[in-house]
Amino acid sequence: MKKTLVLASAVWLAVGAGYFPDAASAQNRSPEGRAPSAESLARQALVDTLYYNYEKWFAAFENAIAARESLPPALETRMELMKYYFYLAGLRVELSRTLAFTGKYKDAGLAEALLTDIRKAKQNAKSALEDPRISREQTAVAYFYLGASEGYLGIFEYIAGNYLSALTNGFSADNDLGEALRLDPDLGDAHLGLGIYRYGISRLGGVGNFLMQGAKDRRLEGIRHIERAIQTQSSSLPLAMKTLIWFYISEEINPQNAALPEDDPLSPAVCRARSAKLIEEFESRYFKDVPHPGFIGSKDLALMKAIRHSLDGGYAAARGEFEKIVKIVAFLRENKGYKVNPRLVSAAEAGMQFSDIMISAANPADNSRPNPSSCVKINRQISFLDNGGTLVEYDYRKIRREIQNVFYGKLADLSRRMSC
């Protein structure tokens, strides 16, 4: 399920909570007394989820939806329902990511609720587009939500083995997101949705890419769309930044790119530099002056930095980030009651052990001769990986395997040099 969530979470705008007309505080209203628009709520809400502030959102969205479902089916009502159902699904996706859900560790009820919300978002988008009074601007927005909803559904249907439905939704998603951008080229969230879809399906490869994109390699095209979303400061900016960091890390270790010239936009050197820069910007923008006292830290940021440091050979720094993940998960369990996937902790602990091995072997003079104690640790870690252990809890097997291969290669090289 997590590979579905990783792709799907990159096409939801963000959720608003606590600011709807029936719950808005005075300071959140415009000078004219109106509640903020859904678009302004999106930016506020997505940032809020970075700090694990989920609890207040669900009731607010459900109340907003219930209030609008009781109204006559006017165009404005359909447009609002389209957005709120989509936001609610997106909130469920982000919570699932925080809990580190995978194909084996998941909440079936949460997944079903997510799909229900997405289907209703799609239904309301189609109804809005059928209204003869719809404006060009509204049409662009409706096509975005329609295409993004179809993207969700296409990926879920593919994972479920419903290939015909996946194919139908996939082609529709590509076409409708493209139509949204034709009508409004500056619609940043549509750039994000289309970019994620095109990159994600291309990187998935195999039957999925054949069915949904005719086996075309659209990785770079997808990345450029997401870069455009960041440039436009879209309401999904933090999500766009997180997504693009992982995509660049993915391309840095992609064997397909190993022989590319250094100035190629998908070369390991370019992808390494861009991911490092984005991590720095992401941390500076959202985690330098956190507006929430007692915030324990971002496990997403910690994992990005742990992998980045490991790839760069900064094993002491990587160990510190893996350790942060363990502490953050403990805090979320004890203080918020979150049932975070235990494998996330075991993976982080394995990352700490890997870092310790590499730190102890930092002196070339010491790791060029047999060391029985070190060899025991190295062989134990290699055996751990050989038997299905992981240093990165990620359900997309292709990417996880490539990341694992980097760690495995470092251990195997050290084992050879020490004649273990």
C-alpha positions in Angstrom: 0.0 0.0 0.0 2.8 2.5 0.7 3.9 2.8 -2.8 0.3 3.7 -3.6 0.4 6.3 -0.9 3.7 7.7 -1.9 2.4 8.4 -5.4 -1.1 9.3 -4.3 0.0 11.7 -1.6 1.8 13.8 -4.1 -1.5 14.7 -5.9 -3.5 16.0 -3.0 -3.6 19.7 -2.4 -3.8 19.8 1.4 -6.5 19.9 4.0 -8.0 22.7 5.9 -9.5 22.4 9.4 -10.8 24.6 12.1 -11.4 27.5 9.7 -14.7 26.7 8.0 -17.6 29.1 8.1 -19.2 27.2 11.0 -16.0 27.0 13.0 -13.8 29.9 11.9 -12.3 32.2 14.5 -12.4 36.0 14.0 -8.6 36.2 13.2 -9.0 33.7 10.4 -11.6 35.7 8.6 -11.0 38.2 5.8 -11.6 41.9 6.5 -15.0 41.5 4.8 -16.0 38.8 7.4 -15.8 35.9 4.9 -14.1 32.7 5.9 -10.8 32.0 4.0 -11.0 30.2 0.6 -10.3 26.5 0.3 -7.1 27.4 -1.5 -5.8 29.5 1.4 -6.8 26.7 3.8 -4.8 24.2 1.8 -1.5 26.0 2.4 -2.1 26.4 6.1 -3.3 22.8 6.6 -0.5 21.0 4.7 2.1 22.9 6.7 0.3 22.0 9.9 0.5 18.3 9.1 4.3 18.5 9.1 4.0 18.9 12.9 1.7 15.9 13.3 -1.4 18.1 13.9 -4.0 15.8 12.4 -6.6 15.3 15.1 -8.5 18.5 14.6 -8.9 18.1 10.8 -11.2 15.1 10.4 -14.3 16.4 12.2 -14.0 19.8 10.5 -13.9 18.3 7.0 -16.7 15.8 7.7 -18.8 18.7 9.1 -18.1 20.9 6.1 -19.0 18.0 3.8 -22.2 17.2 5.7 -23.3 20.9 5.6 -22.8 21.1 1.8 -24.3 17.7 1.0 -27.6 19.0 2.4 -27.6 22.0 0.0 -29.1 22.0 -3.5 -26.7 20.7 -6.1 -25.5 24.1 -7.4 -22.2 24.6 -9.2 -20.5 26.2 -6.3 -21.6 23.4 -4.0 -20.3 20.8 -6.3 -17.0 22.6 -6.6 -16.6 22.8 -2.8 -17.6 19.2 -2.3 -15.1 18.2 -4.9 -12.3 19.9 -3.0 -13.3 18.9 0.5 -13.7 15.2 -0.3 -10.3 15.3 -2.0 -8.7 17.1 1.0 -10.2 14.5 3.3 -8.7 11.7 1.3 -5.4 13.5 1.3 -5.4 13.9 5.0 -5.9 10.1 5.3 -2.9 9.6 3.0 -0.7 11.8 5.0 -1.7 10.1 8.3 -1.0 6.8 6.7 2.5 8.0 5.8 3.1 9.2 9.3 2.1 5.8 10.6 4.4 4.2 8.0 1.7 2.0 6.5 2.8 -0.6 4.0 1.3 -3.5 2.1 1.7 -5.6 5.2 1.1 -3.0 7.9 -2.1 -1.1 7.2 -5.6 -0.2 8.3 -8.1 -1.6 5.9 -10.8 0.8 7.1 -8.6 3.8 6.5 -7.8 2.6 3.0 -11.5 2.0 2.1 -12.5 5.4 3.5 -9.8 7.0 1.4 -11.1 5.4 -1.8 -14.7 6.4 -1.0 -13.6 10.0 -0.6 -11.7 10.0 -3.9 -14.6 8.5 -5.8 -16.9 11.2 -4.4 -14.3 13.9 -5.3 -14.3 12.5 -8.9 -18.1 12.4 -9.1 -18.4 16.0 -8.0 -15.7 17.1 -10.4 -17.5 15.5 -13.3 -20.8 17.0 -12.2 -19.2 20.5 -12.0 -17.8 20.1 -15.5 -21.2 19.2 -16.9 -22.7 22.5 -15.7 -23.1 24.9 -18.6 -22.4 27.9 -16.2 -18.9 26.8 -15.3 -16.2 29.4 -16.1 -12.8 28.8 -17.7 -11.1 29.2 -14.3 -13.5 26.8 -12.6 -13.0 24.4 -15.5 -9.3 24.3 -15.0 -9.7 23.7 -11.3 -12.3 21.0 -11.9 -10.1 19.2 -14.4 -7.2 19.2 -11.9 -9.3 17.5 -9.2 -10.8 15.1 -11.7 -7.4 14.2 -13.0 -5.8 13.9 -9.6 -8.7 11.7 -8.4 -8.3 9.5 -11.5 -4.6 9.3 -10.7 -5.3 8.0 -7.3 -7.8 5.5 -8.5 -5.6 4.3 -11.4 -2.7 3.5 -9.0 -5.0 1.8 -6.5 -6.7 -0.3 -9.2 -3.3 -1.3 -10.6 -2.1 -2.5 -7.2 -5.3 -4.4 -6.8 -4.7 -6.1 -10.2 -7.7 -4.5 -11.9 -5.7 -3.6 -15.0 -8.5 -2.5 -17.3 -9.8 0.0 -14.7 -6.2 1.1 -14.0 -5.6 1.7 -17.7 -8.9 3.7 -18.0 -8.2 5.9 -15.0 -4.6 6.3 -15.9 -5.1 7.7 -19.3 -7.9 9.9 -18.1 -5.7 11.3 -15.3 -3.0 12.2 -17.8 -5.4 13.8 -20.2 -7.4 15.7 -17.5 -4.3 17.0 -15.7 -2.9 18.1 -19.0 -6.2 19.9 -19.8 -6.1 21.7 -16.5 -2.6 23.0 -17.4 -3.7 23.9 -21.0 -6.5 26.1 -19.5 -4.2 27.5 -16.7 -0.5 27.0 -17.3 0.3 28.5 -13.8 -1.8 26.0 -11.9 1.0 24.8 -9.7 -0.8 21.9 -8.0 -1.7 20.5 -11.5 2.0 20.6 -12.3 2.6 18.6 -9.1 -0.1 16.1 -9.8 1.0 15.5 -13.4 4.7 15.5 -12.5 4.2 12.9 -9.8 2.0 10.7 -12.1 4.4 10.8 -15.0 7.5 10.3 -13.0 6.0 7.7 -10.7 4.6 5.5 -13.4 7.8 5.7 -15.4 9.9 4.8 -12.4 7.6 2.0 -11.6 8.3 0.6 -15.0 7.2 -2.8 -16.3 3.6 -3.6 -16.9 2.4 -0.5 -15.0 4.3 1.9 -17.2 3.3 0.0 -20.4 -0.4 0.1 -19.5 -0.5 3.7 -18.3 2.1 5.5 -20.4 2.8 3.3 -23.3 6.2 2.4 -21.9 7.5 6.0 -22.4 10.3 7.2 -20.1 8.8 10.4 -18.7 10.9 10.7 -15.5 12.6 14.0 -16.5 9.3 15.4 -17.7 7.7 14.6 -14.4 10.6 16.1 -12.4 10.4 19.3 -14.4 6.6 19.6 -13.7 7.3 19.3 -9.9 10.1 21.8 -10.1 7.5 24.2 -11.8 5.1 23.5 -8.9 7.9 24.6 -6.4 8.7 27.7 -8.5 5.0 28.8 -8.4 4.9 28.4 -4.6 1.8 26.2 -5.0 -0.3 25.5 -2.0 1.3 22.0 -1.9 4.8 23.4 -1.6 6.0 21.3 1.3 4.6 18.2 -0.3 6.3 19.1 -3.6 9.6 19.6 -1.9 9.4 16.3 0.0 8.4 14.4 -3.1 11.1 15.9 -5.3 13.8 15.2 -2.7 13.0 11.5 -2.8 12.8 11.5 -6.6 16.2 13.0 -6.9 17.6 10.5 -4.4 16.0 7.7 -6.4 17.6 9.0 -9.6 21.0 9.4 -7.9 21.1 5.7 -7.2 19.2 4.5 -10.3 21.6 2.1 -12.1 20.1 3.4 -15.4 21.8 6.8 -14.8 25.2 5.6 -13.7 26.9 6.2 -17.1 25.3 9.6 -17.9 27.5 12.7 -18.4 27.9 14.8 -15.2 25.9 17.6 -16.7 22.9 15.5 -17.7 19.9 16.5 -15.6 19.4 12.9 -14.4 23.1 12.2 -13.7 24.1 11.1 -10.2 26.0 14.3 -9.7 23.2 16.6 -10.6 20.6 14.6 -8.7 22.9 14.5 -5.6 23.4 18.3 -5.7 19.7 19.0 -6.2 18.5 16.6 -3.4 21.0 18.1 -1.0 19.9 21.7 -1.8 16.2 20.8 -1.4 16.8 19.1 1.9 18.5 22.3 3.1 15.7 24.5 1.9 13.0 22.2 3.3 14.6 22.2 6.7 15.2 25.9 6.7 11.7 26.8 5.6 9.7 24.5 8.0 11.9 23.3 10.8 14.2 26.2 11.9 11.6 28.2 13.8 8.8 25.7 14.5 5.6 27.5 15.7 4.7 24.5 17.9 6.4 24.3 21.4 7.5 20.8 22.2 7.7 19.6 18.6 9.8 16.4 18.7 11.1 16.7 15.1 10.3 15.5 11.6 10.9 11.8 11.0 10.5 12.5 7.2 13.3 15.0 7.4 15.4 12.8 9.6 15.1 9.9 7.1 16.0 12.1 4.1 19.1 13.4 5.9 20.0 9.9 7.1 20.0 8.5 3.6 21.7 11.7 2.2 24.5 11.4 4.8 24.9 7.7 4.2 25.2 8.2 0.4 27.8 10.9 1.1 29.8 8.8 3.6 28.9 11.0 6.6 28.1 8.0 8.8 28.3 9.8 12.2 25.7 12.3 11.0 23.6 9.6 9.4 23.6 7.7 12.7 22.3 10.7 14.5 19.4 11.0 12.1 18.5 7.3 12.4 18.5 7.7 16.1 16.2 10.7 15.8 13.7 8.5 14.0 13.6 6.0 16.9 13.0 8.8 19.4 10.4 10.5 17.3 8.4 7.3 16.8 8.6 6.6 20.6 7.2 10.1 21.2 4.4 9.7 18.7 3.4 6.4 20.3 3.6 7.6 23.9 2.2 11.1 23.6 -0.2 10.9 20.6 -1.2 7.3 20.7 -0.1 6.7 17.1 0.4 3.1 16.2 3.5 3.6 14.0 4.7 0.6 12.0 7.3 -1.3 14.3 9.4 -2.0 11.2 10.2 1.7 10.8 12.0 1.5 14.2 13.7 -1.8 13.4 14.9 -0.3 10.1 16.2 2.8 11.8 18.0 0.7 14.4 19.6 -1.3 11.6 20.7 2.0 10.0 22.4 2.9 13.3 24.2 -0.4 13.3 25.3 0.1 9.7 26.6 3.5 10.6 28.5 2.2 13.6 30.2 -0.4 11.4 31.2 2.2 8.8 32.4 4.7 11.5 34.6 2.1 13.0 36.1 1.3 9.6 36.8 5.0 8.8 40.6 4.6 9.0 41.8 2.9 5.8 44.8 1.5 7.6 42.5 -0.3 10.0 40.1 -1.7 7.5 42.7 -3.2 5.1 43.6 -6.1 7.4 41.5 -8.8 9.1 39.6 -7.8 12.3 37.6 -10.7 13.7 35.4 -8.4 15.9 34.6 -6.1 13.0 34.1 -9.0 10.6 31.5 -10.5 12.9 29.4 -7.3 12.8 29.9 -6.9 9.1 28.8 -10.4 8.3 25.9 -10.1 10.7 24.7 -7.0 8.8 25.1 -8.6 5.4 23.2 -11.7 6.6 20.5 -9.4 7.9 20.1 -7.9 4.5 20.4 -11.2 2.7 17.5 -12.5 4.8 15.0 -9.7 4.0 16.1 -7.1 6.6 15.9 -3.5 5.6 17.5 -0.2 6.5 14.7 1.7 4.8 11.0 0.8 5.4 9.7 1.4 1.9 7.1 -0.8 0.2 8.1 0.0 -3.3 10.4 -3.0 -3.8 12.3 -1.6 -6.8 13.4 1.6 -5.1 14.0 -0.2 -1.7 16.2 -2.7 -3.5 18.3 0.0 -5.1 18.8 1.8 -1.8 19.6 -1.5 -0.1 22.1 -2.3 -2.8 24.0 0.9 -2.0 24.3 -0.1 1.7 25.0 -3.7 0.8 27.7 -2.7 -1.6 29.4 -0.6 1.0 29.4 -3.6 3.5 30.5 -6.1 0.8 33.4 -3.8 -0.2 34.5 -3.4 3.4 34.2 -7.2 4.0 36.5 -7.8 1.0 39.1 -5.2 2.1 39.2 -6.7 5.6 39.3 -10.3 4.2 36.3 -11.2 6.3 
